[in-house]
Amino acid sequence: MTKDQILQKINEIQDPDIGIGLVDLGLVYNIDLNGKEINITMTLTTPACPLAGTFENQIKEKIPLSKNIKKIHIEWTFDPPWSKDRITEEVKERLGLLI
C-alpha cells in the first residue's frame, strides 16, 4: 500500500459527531512505511476524547494485516495540539469556517 492509499482508507473513518473523515479533519500527522510496518502518527481533537481506541480499531479494520503488512502501529500525540487550522479547505468551507 502507498501512503495515499493508506490516507484514503483512514479518511473513510468519520468523526461520529460531524461526519467528516479523520484525514480531512487533520488528525493524521504522518504515515511512515517501514518495510512491512505502517507507523501512523495522529492526534485527537482533544486529549480527553474517548474515541482513540475506537479509531485505532477502525484503522486496523480498514488496513488489514497481510503478507505485505505485518504490523500497524498508531502513535497518539498532542504535540502539536490539533486546531481547526488543520482541517482541509474544502471541509472548512462545508462547515462554514471560512470567512
Backbone as XML, in Angstrom:
<?xml version="1.0"?>
<chain id="A" units="angstrom">
  <residue number="1" name="MET">
    <atom name="N" x="0.842" y="-1.195" z="0.000"/>
    <atom name="CA" x="0.000" y="0.000" z="0.000"/>
    <atom name="C" x="0.879" y="1.247" z="0.000"/>
  </residue>
  <residue number="2" name="THR">
    <atom name="N" x="0.412" y="2.259" z="-0.685"/>
    <atom name="CA" x="1.116" y="3.537" z="-0.697"/>
    <atom name="C" x="0.558" y="4.428" z="0.421"/>
  </residue>
  <residue number="3" name="LYS">
    <atom name="N" x="1.274" y="5.507" z="0.708"/>
    <atom name="CA" x="0.788" y="6.468" z="1.705"/>
    <atom name="C" x="-0.580" y="7.015" z="1.302"/>
  </residue>
  <residue number="4" name="ASP">
    <atom name="N" x="-0.744" y="7.324" z="0.025"/>
    <atom name="CA" x="-2.025" y="7.860" z="-0.435"/>
    <atom name="C" x="-3.155" y="6.857" z="-0.234"/>
  </residue>
  <residue number="5" name="GLN">
    <atom name="N" x="-2.893" y="5.594" z="-0.500"/>
    <atom name="CA" x="-3.914" y="4.568" z="-0.289"/>
    <atom name="C" x="-4.267" y="4.434" z="1.192"/>
  </residue>
  <residue number="6" name="ILE">
    <atom name="N" x="-3.259" y="4.514" z="2.037"/>
    <atom name="CA" x="-3.495" y="4.434" z="3.484"/>
    <atom name="C" x="-4.317" y="5.631" z="3.947"/>
  </residue>
  <residue number="7" name="LEU">
    <atom name="N" x="-3.951" y="6.824" z="3.480"/>
    <atom name="CA" x="-4.699" y="8.028" z="3.842"/>
    <atom name="C" x="-6.146" y="7.931" z="3.380"/>
  </residue>
  <residue number="8" name="GLN">
    <atom name="N" x="-6.368" y="7.394" z="2.186"/>
    <atom name="CA" x="-7.740" y="7.237" z="1.690"/>
    <atom name="C" x="-8.535" y="6.302" z="2.592"/>
  </residue>
  <residue number="9" name="LYS">
    <atom name="N" x="-7.921" y="5.196" z="2.997"/>
    <atom name="CA" x="-8.605" y="4.239" z="3.876"/>
    <atom name="C" x="-8.930" y="4.874" z="5.226"/>
  </residue>
  <residue number="10" name="ILE">
    <atom name="N" x="-7.973" y="5.608" z="5.795"/>
    <atom name="CA" x="-8.203" y="6.252" z="7.095"/>
    <atom name="C" x="-9.279" y="7.316" z="6.973"/>
  </residue>
  <residue number="11" name="ASN">
    <atom name="N" x="-9.312" y="8.015" z="5.855"/>
    <atom name="CA" x="-10.299" y="9.085" z="5.683"/>
    <atom name="C" x="-11.724" y="8.552" z="5.545"/>
  </residue>
  <residue number="12" name="GLU">
    <atom name="N" x="-11.860" y="7.259" z="5.251"/>
    <atom name="CA" x="-13.189" y="6.642" z="5.227"/>
    <atom name="C" x="-13.800" y="6.564" z="6.631"/>
  </residue>
  <residue number="13" name="ILE">
    <atom name="N" x="-12.958" y="6.669" z="7.645"/>
    <atom name="CA" x="-13.417" y="6.656" z="9.034"/>
    <atom name="C" x="-13.814" y="8.082" z="9.392"/>
  </residue>
  <residue number="14" name="GLN">
    <atom name="N" x="-15.035" y="8.237" z="9.844"/>
    <atom name="CA" x="-15.544" y="9.577" z="10.114"/>
    <atom name="C" x="-15.693" y="9.847" z="11.602"/>
  </residue>
  <residue number="15" name="ASP">
    <atom name="N" x="-15.483" y="11.106" z="11.944"/>
    <atom name="CA" x="-15.801" y="11.555" z="13.298"/>
    <atom name="C" x="-17.309" y="11.378" z="13.467"/>
  </residue>
  <residue number="16" name="PRO">
    <atom name="N" x="-17.747" y="10.660" z="14.490"/>
    <atom name="CA" x="-19.172" y="10.370" z="14.617"/>
    <atom name="C" x="-20.044" y="11.594" z="14.894"/>
  </residue>
  <residue number="17" name="ASP">
    <atom name="N" x="-19.463" y="12.653" z="15.410"/>
    <atom name="CA" x="-20.255" y="13.842" z="15.731"/>
    <atom name="C" x="-20.547" y="14.708" z="14.512"/>
  </residue>
  <residue number="18" name="ILE">
    <atom name="N" x="-19.584" y="14.791" z="13.586"/>
    <atom name="CA" x="-19.782" y="15.701" z="12.447"/>
    <atom name="C" x="-19.701" y="15.017" z="11.089"/>
  </residue>
  <residue number="19" name="GLY">
    <atom name="N" x="-19.394" y="13.730" z="11.057"/>
    <atom name="CA" x="-19.401" y="13.002" z="9.800"/>
    <atom name="C" x="-18.329" y="13.418" z="8.817"/>
  </residue>
  <residue number="20" name="ILE">
    <atom name="N" x="-17.164" y="13.789" z="9.313"/>
    <atom name="CA" x="-16.039" y="14.192" z="8.469"/>
    <atom name="C" x="-14.911" y="13.185" z="8.677"/>
  </residue>
  <residue number="21" name="GLY">
    <atom name="N" x="-14.228" y="12.817" z="7.582"/>
    <atom name="CA" x="-13.132" y="11.856" z="7.650"/>
    <atom name="C" x="-11.974" y="12.345" z="8.502"/>
  </residue>
  <residue number="22" name="LEU">
    <atom name="N" x="-11.266" y="11.387" z="9.119"/>
    <atom name="CA" x="-10.171" y="11.724" z="10.035"/>
    <atom name="C" x="-9.035" y="12.487" z="9.355"/>
  </residue>
  <residue number="23" name="VAL">
    <atom name="N" x="-8.767" y="12.165" z="8.095"/>
    <atom name="CA" x="-7.699" y="12.875" z="7.379"/>
    <atom name="C" x="-8.144" y="14.300" z="7.067"/>
  </residue>
  <residue number="24" name="ASP">
    <atom name="N" x="-9.383" y="14.452" z="6.584"/>
    <atom name="CA" x="-9.902" y="15.793" z="6.274"/>
    <atom name="C" x="-9.963" y="16.683" z="7.510"/>
  </residue>
  <residue number="25" name="LEU">
    <atom name="N" x="-10.133" y="16.068" z="8.675"/>
    <atom name="CA" x="-10.130" y="16.846" z="9.925"/>
    <atom name="C" x="-8.721" y="17.230" z="10.373"/>
  </residue>
  <residue number="26" name="GLY">
    <atom name="N" x="-7.712" y="16.673" z="9.714"/>
    <atom name="CA" x="-6.332" y="17.000" z="10.071"/>
    <atom name="C" x="-5.820" y="16.216" z="11.256"/>
  </residue>
  <residue number="27" name="LEU">
    <atom name="N" x="-6.393" y="15.060" z="11.517"/>
    <atom name="CA" x="-5.980" y="14.271" z="12.677"/>
    <atom name="C" x="-4.769" y="13.392" z="12.404"/>
  </residue>
  <residue number="28" name="VAL">
    <atom name="N" x="-4.459" y="13.154" z="11.133"/>
    <atom name="CA" x="-3.308" y="12.315" z="10.791"/>
    <atom name="C" x="-2.115" y="13.218" z="10.516"/>
  </residue>
  <residue number="29" name="TYR">
    <atom name="N" x="-1.066" y="13.055" z="11.312"/>
    <atom name="CA" x="0.123" y="13.884" z="11.172"/>
    <atom name="C" x="1.167" y="13.266" z="10.250"/>
  </residue>
  <residue number="30" name="ASN">
    <atom name="N" x="1.303" y="11.935" z="10.285"/>
    <atom name="CA" x="2.355" y="11.302" z="9.487"/>
    <atom name="C" x="2.041" y="9.828" z="9.263"/>
  </residue>
  <residue number="31" name="ILE">
    <atom name="N" x="2.443" y="9.349" z="8.090"/>
    <atom name="CA" x="2.397" y="7.929" z="7.759"/>
    <atom name="C" x="3.828" y="7.541" z="7.392"/>
  </residue>
  <residue number="32" name="ASP">
    <atom name="N" x="4.365" y="6.545" z="8.074"/>
    <atom name="CA" x="5.718" y="6.083" z="7.788"/>
    <atom name="C" x="5.641" y="4.606" z="7.409"/>
  </residue>
  <residue number="33" name="LEU">
    <atom name="N" x="6.068" y="4.299" z="6.190"/>
    <atom name="CA" x="6.116" y="2.915" z="5.729"/>
    <atom name="C" x="7.535" y="2.407" z="5.948"/>
  </residue>
  <residue number="34" name="ASN">
    <atom name="N" x="7.663" y="1.395" z="6.786"/>
    <atom name="CA" x="8.974" y="0.869" z="7.134"/>
    <atom name="C" x="8.956" y="-0.636" z="6.902"/>
  </residue>
  <residue number="35" name="GLY">
    <atom name="N" x="9.318" y="-1.025" z="5.687"/>
    <atom name="CA" x="9.259" y="-2.443" z="5.342"/>
    <atom name="C" x="7.818" y="-2.928" z="5.366"/>
  </residue>
  <residue number="36" name="LYS">
    <atom name="N" x="7.527" y="-3.868" z="6.235"/>
    <atom name="CA" x="6.176" y="-4.423" z="6.339"/>
    <atom name="C" x="5.393" y="-3.811" z="7.496"/>
  </residue>
  <residue number="37" name="GLU">
    <atom name="N" x="5.904" y="-2.702" z="8.016"/>
    <atom name="CA" x="5.232" y="-1.999" z="9.109"/>
    <atom name="C" x="4.699" y="-0.658" z="8.630"/>
  </residue>
  <residue number="38" name="ILE">
    <atom name="N" x="3.542" y="-0.304" z="9.161"/>
    <atom name="CA" x="2.966" y="1.017" z="8.932"/>
    <atom name="C" x="2.913" y="1.715" z="10.280"/>
  </residue>
  <residue number="39" name="ASN">
    <atom name="N" x="3.560" y="2.850" z="10.364"/>
    <atom name="CA" x="3.537" y="3.656" z="11.582"/>
    <atom name="C" x="2.747" y="4.921" z="11.286"/>
  </residue>
  <residue number="40" name="ILE">
    <atom name="N" x="1.695" y="5.119" z="12.069"/>
    <atom name="CA" x="0.803" y="6.259" z="11.874"/>
    <atom name="C" x="0.901" y="7.149" z="13.095"/>
  </residue>
  <residue number="41" name="THR">
    <atom name="N" x="1.210" y="8.408" z="12.880"/>
    <atom name="CA" x="1.205" y="9.383" z="13.973"/>
    <atom name="C" x="-0.033" y="10.239" z="13.782"/>
  </residue>
  <residue number="42" name="MET">
    <atom name="N" x="-0.844" y="10.289" z="14.820"/>
    <atom name="CA" x="-2.069" y="11.066" z="14.711"/>
    <atom name="C" x="-2.466" y="11.621" z="16.065"/>
  </residue>
  <residue number="43" name="THR">
    <atom name="N" x="-3.501" y="12.441" z="16.035"/>
    <atom name="CA" x="-3.960" y="13.110" z="17.233"/>
    <atom name="C" x="-5.474" y="13.004" z="17.320"/>
  </residue>
  <residue number="44" name="LEU">
    <atom name="N" x="-6.020" y="13.602" z="18.328"/>
    <atom name="CA" x="-7.464" y="13.720" z="18.518"/>
    <atom name="C" x="-7.777" y="15.195" z="18.695"/>
  </residue>
  <residue number="45" name="THR">
    <atom name="N" x="-9.035" y="15.561" z="18.548"/>
    <atom name="CA" x="-9.376" y="16.975" z="18.697"/>
    <atom name="C" x="-9.148" y="17.461" z="20.122"/>
  </residue>
  <residue number="46" name="THR">
    <atom name="N" x="-9.157" y="16.541" z="21.068"/>
    <atom name="CA" x="-8.886" y="16.880" z="22.470"/>
    <atom name="C" x="-8.272" y="15.662" z="23.162"/>
  </residue>
  <residue number="47" name="PRO">
    <atom name="N" x="-7.345" y="15.863" z="24.082"/>
    <atom name="CA" x="-6.757" y="14.717" z="24.781"/>
    <atom name="C" x="-7.799" y="13.889" z="25.547"/>
  </residue>
  <residue number="48" name="ALA">
    <atom name="N" x="-8.921" y="14.478" z="25.902"/>
    <atom name="CA" x="-9.945" y="13.767" z="26.658"/>
    <atom name="C" x="-10.900" y="12.973" z="25.764"/>
  </residue>
  <residue number="49" name="CYS">
    <atom name="N" x="-10.700" y="13.002" z="24.448"/>
    <atom name="CA" x="-11.583" y="12.299" z="23.523"/>
    <atom name="C" x="-11.562" y="10.796" z="23.818"/>
  </residue>
  <residue number="50" name="PRO">
    <atom name="N" x="-12.727" y="10.198" z="24.009"/>
    <atom name="CA" x="-12.776" y="8.772" z="24.339"/>
    <atom name="C" x="-12.691" y="7.849" z="23.121"/>
  </residue>
  <residue number="51" name="LEU">
    <atom name="N" x="-12.466" y="8.389" z="21.925"/>
    <atom name="CA" x="-12.539" y="7.596" z="20.708"/>
    <atom name="C" x="-11.205" y="7.030" z="20.223"/>
  </residue>
  <residue number="52" name="ALA">
    <atom name="N" x="-10.128" y="7.228" z="20.949"/>
    <atom name="CA" x="-8.818" y="6.752" z="20.487"/>
    <atom name="C" x="-8.853" y="5.254" z="20.196"/>
  </residue>
  <residue number="53" name="GLY">
    <atom name="N" x="-9.357" y="4.467" z="21.099"/>
    <atom name="CA" x="-9.419" y="3.021" z="20.897"/>
    <atom name="C" x="-10.322" y="2.640" z="19.741"/>
  </residue>
  <residue number="54" name="THR">
    <atom name="N" x="-11.432" y="3.325" z="19.617"/>
    <atom name="CA" x="-12.366" y="3.070" z="18.517"/>
    <atom name="C" x="-11.702" y="3.380" z="17.177"/>
  </residue>
  <residue number="55" name="PHE">
    <atom name="N" x="-11.062" y="4.538" z="17.074"/>
    <atom name="CA" x="-10.400" y="4.909" z="15.829"/>
    <atom name="C" x="-9.271" y="3.923" z="15.504"/>
  </residue>
  <residue number="56" name="GLU">
    <atom name="N" x="-8.520" y="3.522" z="16.511"/>
    <atom name="CA" x="-7.428" y="2.574" z="16.285"/>
    <atom name="C" x="-7.966" y="1.255" z="15.730"/>
  </residue>
  <residue number="57" name="ASN">
    <atom name="N" x="-9.031" y="0.753" z="16.307"/>
    <atom name="CA" x="-9.640" y="-0.490" z="15.816"/>
    <atom name="C" x="-10.155" y="-0.328" z="14.389"/>
  </residue>
  <residue number="58" name="GLN">
    <atom name="N" x="-10.794" y="0.797" z="14.106"/>
    <atom name="CA" x="-11.324" y="1.035" z="12.766"/>
    <atom name="C" x="-10.207" y="1.121" z="11.730"/>
  </residue>
  <residue number="59" name="ILE">
    <atom name="N" x="-9.107" y="1.757" z="12.085"/>
    <atom name="CA" x="-7.965" y="1.846" z="11.166"/>
    <atom name="C" x="-7.429" y="0.451" z="10.870"/>
  </residue>
  <residue number="60" name="LYS">
    <atom name="N" x="-7.301" y="-0.364" z="11.892"/>
    <atom name="CA" x="-6.778" y="-1.716" z="11.696"/>
    <atom name="C" x="-7.752" y="-2.593" z="10.913"/>
  </residue>
  <residue number="61" name="GLU">
    <atom name="N" x="-9.034" y="-2.277" z="10.944"/>
    <atom name="CA" x="-10.005" y="-2.987" z="10.112"/>
    <atom name="C" x="-9.890" y="-2.535" z="8.651"/>
  </residue>
  <residue number="62" name="LYS">
    <atom name="N" x="-9.663" y="-1.253" z="8.440"/>
    <atom name="CA" x="-9.555" y="-0.703" z="7.080"/>
    <atom name="C" x="-8.255" y="-1.122" z="6.393"/>
  </residue>
  <residue number="63" name="ILE">
    <atom name="N" x="-7.203" y="-1.340" z="7.186"/>
    <atom name="CA" x="-5.897" y="-1.710" z="6.651"/>
    <atom name="C" x="-5.514" y="-3.047" z="7.300"/>
  </residue>
  <residue number="64" name="PRO">
    <atom name="N" x="-6.067" y="-4.131" z="6.807"/>
    <atom name="CA" x="-5.814" y="-5.426" z="7.445"/>
    <atom name="C" x="-4.376" y="-5.902" z="7.240"/>
  </residue>
  <residue number="65" name="LEU">
    <atom name="N" x="-3.920" y="-6.705" z="8.176"/>
    <atom name="CA" x="-2.601" y="-7.319" z="8.046"/>
    <atom name="C" x="-2.640" y="-8.286" z="6.870"/>
  </residue>
  <residue number="66" name="SER">
    <atom name="N" x="-1.499" y="-8.427" z="6.217"/>
    <atom name="CA" x="-1.394" y="-9.296" z="5.044"/>
    <atom name="C" x="0.054" y="-9.742" z="4.912"/>
  </residue>
  <residue number="67" name="LYS">
    <atom name="N" x="0.367" y="-10.392" z="3.797"/>
    <atom name="CA" x="1.766" y="-10.788" z="3.587"/>
    <atom name="C" x="2.662" y="-9.572" z="3.400"/>
  </residue>
  <residue number="68" name="ASN">
    <atom name="N" x="2.085" y="-8.442" z="2.991"/>
    <atom name="CA" x="2.866" y="-7.214" z="2.788"/>
    <atom name="C" x="2.827" y="-6.274" z="3.985"/>
  </residue>
  <residue number="69" name="ILE">
    <atom name="N" x="1.851" y="-6.452" z="4.853"/>
    <atom name="CA" x="1.719" y="-5.602" z="6.041"/>
    <atom name="C" x="1.640" y="-6.514" z="7.259"/>
  </residue>
  <residue number="70" name="LYS">
    <atom name="N" x="2.674" y="-6.496" z="8.067"/>
    <atom name="CA" x="2.740" y="-7.377" z="9.235"/>
    <atom name="C" x="2.371" y="-6.669" z="10.538"/>
  </residue>
  <residue number="71" name="LYS">
    <atom name="N" x="2.496" y="-5.329" z="10.543"/>
    <atom name="CA" x="2.230" y="-4.602" z="11.786"/>
    <atom name="C" x="1.758" y="-3.197" z="11.463"/>
  </residue>
  <residue number="72" name="ILE">
    <atom name="N" x="0.759" y="-2.740" z="12.225"/>
    <atom name="CA" x="0.297" y="-1.355" z="12.159"/>
    <atom name="C" x="0.425" y="-0.781" z="13.561"/>
  </residue>
  <residue number="73" name="HIS">
    <atom name="N" x="1.188" y="0.277" z="13.664"/>
    <atom name="CA" x="1.375" y="0.933" z="14.964"/>
    <atom name="C" x="0.827" y="2.357" z="14.874"/>
  </residue>
  <residue number="74" name="ILE">
    <atom name="N" x="0.013" y="2.715" z="15.842"/>
    <atom name="CA" x="-0.535" y="4.067" z="15.887"/>
    <atom name="C" x="0.028" y="4.763" z="17.118"/>
  </residue>
  <residue number="75" name="GLU">
    <atom name="N" x="0.682" y="5.884" z="16.872"/>
    <atom name="CA" x="1.219" y="6.701" z="17.960"/>
    <atom name="C" x="0.320" y="7.923" z="18.106"/>
  </residue>
  <residue number="76" name="TRP">
    <atom name="N" x="-0.224" y="8.089" z="19.287"/>
    <atom name="CA" x="-1.073" y="9.246" z="19.585"/>
    <atom name="C" x="-0.200" y="10.359" z="20.126"/>
  </residue>
  <residue number="77" name="THR">
    <atom name="N" x="-0.377" y="11.548" z="19.592"/>
    <atom name="CA" x="0.414" y="12.688" z="20.045"/>
    <atom name="C" x="-0.489" y="13.909" z="20.177"/>
  </residue>
  <residue number="78" name="PHE">
    <atom name="N" x="-0.082" y="14.816" z="21.013"/>
    <atom name="CA" x="-0.787" y="16.093" z="21.152"/>
    <atom name="C" x="0.193" y="17.245" z="21.010"/>
  </residue>
  <residue number="79" name="ASP">
    <atom name="N" x="1.290" y="16.943" z="20.313"/>
    <atom name="CA" x="2.317" y="17.938" z="20.062"/>
    <atom name="C" x="2.661" y="17.905" z="18.585"/>
  </residue>
  <residue number="80" name="PRO">
    <atom name="N" x="2.193" y="18.821" z="17.791"/>
    <atom name="CA" x="1.414" y="19.989" z="18.208"/>
    <atom name="C" x="-0.044" y="19.618" z="18.446"/>
  </residue>
  <residue number="81" name="PRO">
    <atom name="N" x="-0.704" y="20.393" z="19.282"/>
    <atom name="CA" x="-2.122" y="20.126" z="19.516"/>
    <atom name="C" x="-2.943" y="20.384" z="18.261"/>
  </residue>
  <residue number="82" name="TRP">
    <atom name="N" x="-4.018" y="19.630" z="18.126"/>
    <atom name="CA" x="-4.913" y="19.821" z="16.990"/>
    <atom name="C" x="-5.593" y="21.181" z="17.080"/>
  </residue>
  <residue number="83" name="SER">
    <atom name="N" x="-5.821" y="21.804" z="15.930"/>
    <atom name="CA" x="-6.595" y="23.036" z="15.865"/>
    <atom name="C" x="-7.411" y="23.017" z="14.580"/>
  </residue>
  <residue number="84" name="LYS">
    <atom name="N" x="-8.376" y="23.890" z="14.475"/>
    <atom name="CA" x="-9.218" y="23.976" z="13.277"/>
    <atom name="C" x="-8.409" y="24.303" z="12.034"/>
  </residue>
  <residue number="85" name="ASP">
    <atom name="N" x="-7.220" y="24.858" z="12.199"/>
    <atom name="CA" x="-6.363" y="25.183" z="11.062"/>
    <atom name="C" x="-5.935" y="23.940" z="10.281"/>
  </residue>
  <residue number="86" name="ARG">
    <atom name="N" x="-6.002" y="22.772" z="10.912"/>
    <atom name="CA" x="-5.575" y="21.529" z="10.264"/>
    <atom name="C" x="-6.650" y="20.942" z="9.338"/>
  </residue>
  <residue number="87" name="ILE">
    <atom name="N" x="-7.873" y="21.436" z="9.425"/>
    <atom name="CA" x="-8.972" y="20.941" z="8.598"/>
    <atom name="C" x="-8.737" y="21.372" z="7.156"/>
  </residue>
  <residue number="88" name="THR">
    <atom name="N" x="-9.047" y="20.489" z="6.201"/>
    <atom name="CA" x="-8.873" y="20.840" z="4.787"/>
    <atom name="C" x="-9.771" y="22.023" z="4.427"/>
  </residue>
  <residue number="89" name="GLU">
    <atom name="N" x="-9.345" y="22.776" z="3.430"/>
    <atom name="CA" x="-10.102" y="23.959" z="2.998"/>
    <atom name="C" x="-11.518" y="23.578" z="2.545"/>
  </residue>
  <residue number="90" name="GLU">
    <atom name="N" x="-11.630" y="22.467" z="1.844"/>
    <atom name="CA" x="-12.947" y="22.016" z="1.369"/>
    <atom name="C" x="-13.903" y="21.769" z="2.540"/>
  </residue>
  <residue number="91" name="VAL">
    <atom name="N" x="-13.408" y="21.136" z="3.581"/>
    <atom name="CA" x="-14.248" y="20.843" z="4.744"/>
    <atom name="C" x="-14.530" y="22.121" z="5.536"/>
  </residue>
  <residue number="92" name="LYS">
    <atom name="N" x="-13.553" y="23.010" z="5.620"/>
    <atom name="CA" x="-13.797" y="24.295" z="6.295"/>
    <atom name="C" x="-14.953" y="25.020" z="5.619"/>
  </residue>
  <residue number="93" name="GLU">
    <atom name="N" x="-14.939" y="25.016" z="4.287"/>
    <atom name="CA" x="-16.000" y="25.673" z="3.543"/>
    <atom name="C" x="-17.353" y="25.008" z="3.821"/>
  </residue>
  <residue number="94" name="ARG">
    <atom name="N" x="-17.364" y="23.691" z="3.797"/>
    <atom name="CA" x="-18.596" y="22.936" z="4.037"/>
    <atom name="C" x="-19.132" y="23.200" z="5.449"/>
  </residue>
  <residue number="95" name="LEU">
    <atom name="N" x="-18.240" y="23.370" z="6.414"/>
    <atom name="CA" x="-18.649" y="23.605" z="7.799"/>
    <atom name="C" x="-18.888" y="25.084" z="8.094"/>
  </residue>
  <residue number="96" name="GLY">
    <atom name="N" x="-18.635" y="25.937" z="7.111"/>
    <atom name="CA" x="-18.836" y="27.366" z="7.312"/>
    <atom name="C" x="-17.755" y="28.014" z="8.154"/>
  </residue>
  <residue number="97" name="LEU">
    <atom name="N" x="-16.536" y="27.465" z="8.079"/>
    <atom name="CA" x="-15.435" y="28.000" z="8.879"/>
    <atom name="C" x="-14.583" y="29.013" z="8.131"/>
  </residue>
  <residue number="98" name="LEU">
    <atom name="N" x="-14.852" y="29.191" z="6.834"/>
    <atom name="CA" x="-14.096" y="30.186" z="6.059"/>
    <atom name="C" x="-14.808" y="31.535" z="6.156"/>
  </residue>
  <residue number="99" name="ILE">
    <atom name="N" x="-14.020" y="32.555" z="6.270"/>
    <atom name="CA" x="-14.584" y="33.903" z="6.380"/>
    <atom name="C" x="-14.493" y="34.585" z="5.044"/>
  </residue>
</chain>
